[in-house]
Amino acid sequence: MSDDEYPVLVGRREGVHLIVWCDECGREHFHGVCSGDPACLAQRTFGRRVCTCPKGSGDGHRVAHCTGGRYWERGYVIKEEDDDDH
């Protein structure tokens, strides 16, 4: 399946996480942003530093953190917010 077959949630980067608002459960969900680049400060410090991977590195399909609702079976796609989204 391609990314366009899933709901898309916009994520904001905070530290080593992409945070999305779940309109199903009314809570924020935290997903890792790091692309696994060994040069990233977050990788070298085991997540204790801000991720320096390029914008969009954490984009893609994710499993829902809440149970039930429309995201539970198939998950969703996260797209990191653009600077223009603020």
C-alpha positions as CSV (number, residue, x, y, z in Angstrom):
1,M,0.0,0.0,0.0
2,S,1.2,3.5,-0.7
3,D,1.2,6.4,1.8
4,D,-1.8,8.0,0.0
5,E,-4.0,5.2,1.1
6,Y,-3.8,6.2,4.8
7,P,-4.9,9.2,6.8
8,V,-2.2,11.8,7.0
9,L,-1.5,13.5,10.4
10,V,0.9,16.5,10.6
11,G,3.6,16.0,13.2
12,R,5.6,18.7,15.0
13,R,9.2,18.0,16.0
14,E,10.1,18.3,19.6
15,G,13.5,16.9,20.5
16,V,13.6,13.3,19.2
17,H,9.9,13.0,18.7
18,L,7.2,13.8,16.1
19,I,4.1,14.7,18.0
20,V,0.7,14.3,16.3
21,W,-2.8,15.1,17.6
22,C,-5.1,12.1,17.5
23,D,-8.7,13.2,16.7
24,E,-9.9,9.7,17.6
25,C,-8.8,9.7,21.3
26,G,-8.2,13.4,21.8
27,R,-4.6,13.0,22.9
28,E,-1.1,13.6,21.5
29,H,0.9,10.6,20.3
30,F,4.7,10.7,20.3
31,H,6.7,8.9,17.5
32,G,10.4,8.8,17.0
33,V,11.8,11.1,14.4
34,C,15.3,9.8,14.0
35,S,16.2,8.3,10.6
36,G,19.0,6.2,12.2
37,D,21.8,8.4,10.7
38,P,24.8,7.6,13.0
39,A,25.9,11.3,12.7
40,C,22.7,12.5,14.3
41,L,23.3,13.8,17.9
42,A,20.2,11.9,19.1
43,Q,21.6,8.6,17.9
44,R,25.0,9.2,19.4
45,T,23.6,10.2,22.8
46,F,20.8,7.6,22.9
47,G,18.0,10.1,22.5
48,R,19.2,12.6,25.1
49,R,19.8,15.3,22.5
50,V,17.6,17.0,19.8
51,C,17.4,15.0,16.6
52,T,19.5,16.6,13.9
53,C,18.3,14.4,11.0
54,P,16.9,16.4,8.1
55,K,13.3,17.6,8.1
56,G,11.0,14.8,6.9
57,S,13.3,12.0,8.1
58,G,10.6,10.6,10.4
59,D,7.8,10.9,7.8
60,G,5.9,7.7,6.9
61,H,3.5,5.1,8.1
62,R,3.1,4.6,11.8
63,V,1.1,2.3,14.0
64,A,-1.6,4.0,16.1
65,H,-1.0,4.3,19.8
66,C,-4.7,4.3,20.8
67,T,-7.0,1.3,20.6
68,G,-10.1,1.3,18.5
69,G,-11.2,4.0,16.2
70,R,-10.3,4.4,12.5
71,Y,-6.6,4.4,13.0
72,W,-6.3,1.2,15.0
73,E,-6.4,-1.4,12.2
74,R,-4.2,0.3,9.5
75,G,-2.4,3.2,11.3
76,Y,-1.7,6.5,9.7
77,V,1.0,8.5,7.9
78,I,3.0,11.3,9.6
79,K,4.2,14.2,7.6
80,E,6.5,16.6,9.5
81,E,5.0,20.1,9.6
82,D,6.5,22.8,7.3
83,D,7.8,26.0,8.9
84,D,4.9,27.7,7.1
85,D,2.4,25.6,9.1
86,H,3.0,27.6,12.4
